[in-house]
Amino acid sequence: MTLFPFSPFEQVAKQMDLWGENGIPFVFLVDYSLENAWAGSLNEAAELGFSFEFDSAGISAESISFSKKPLSFADYSEKFQQVQAGLKRGDSFLLNLTAETLVETPLSLEDIFQRADAPYKILVRDYFTSFSPETFIQIQGNKIASFPMKGTLEVNEGDSEASLQNDPKEKAEHATIVDLIRNDLSKVAYPIQVENYQYVEKVKTNTGELWQMSSKITGTLMPEFEQKFGSILLELLPAGSITGAPKKATMQLIEQTEHYDRGFYTGIMGKFDGASFNSGVLIRFIEKKPNGLVFKSGGGITVFSDVKKEYDELIQKVYLPF
């Protein structure tokens, strides 16, 4: 990480505000902790080894070997029980618990980036790649929209979108995140409304398909935030869909439980094209480490969660999107 010119997001946000107010295009990335961020032109990004793609279909590829070595069920259960204790104390009522999985494939980070089919793709050379299906916020003029994604189900014969939409645990989890994002957006916009609740999309993986549930929440930016994209993100980050609620106390419990550095995983990437702003959450994330490639994944935990189902979901989300 030290090889790249990252700065605290508070500094980068000021530059993003200036460029936004002057209609100057840029791309950016920021990590989960807001401690490391960068923004600049696409040409500057390329010089640093940063590649950004949006709504990319990727390159079709033959079947590739891909194996995963997740943490043991016993180790996950220990973390899960620690989260449950916090939930029962009232520290949180929804927490996104994540972990690292060692993966093996003959593909390089660049190979994966080029082949991936995803709305938000980024490659930081020899460091990480992400191929995310989740939009964070989009801004056009004075209108802001957020698309929190919470709720996952493996597509099996006989299942439908309703199988996910009607699952009691997934419904409650999704409702919690929608409420959190509505509250977050109210810091920068008014009025707020939920335009499309619990819509479901299919995500392709190397072993099948997943249902993913999202909602669309919109608002009108307050005048003091118009074109100030950095200031807006400072109010909204980290993304509620990858922390939980209430956000501050939940993040403290995450730090006590996960015992690893999320880094840019669950951070944000995005662009401003001079007219509209678009950003995605850095999930579906592979990082290069001394011991090999590590895939970071997770899922939302409530007091109603089943430890085996949550463990299985964490592993299901470790995939290649082609």
Beta strands, then each sheet from edge to edge (+ up, - down):
strand 1: 26-30
strand 2: 37-40
strand 3: 50-56
strand 4: 67-69
strand 5: 94-104
strand 6: 118-124
strand 7: 128-132
strand 8: 135-140
strand 9: 143-146
strand 10: 149-154
strand 11: 189-205
strand 12: 208-221
strand 13: 244-245
strand 14: 268-272
strand 15: 276-281
strand 16: 285-289
strand 17: 292-301
sheet 1: 2+ 1- 14+ 15- 8+ 9- 12+ 10-
sheet 2: 2+ 1- 14+ 15- 8+ 9- 12+ 11-
sheet 3: 3+ 6- 7+ 16- 17+ 5- 4+
sheet 4: 3+ 6- 7+ 16- 17+ 5- 13+
end
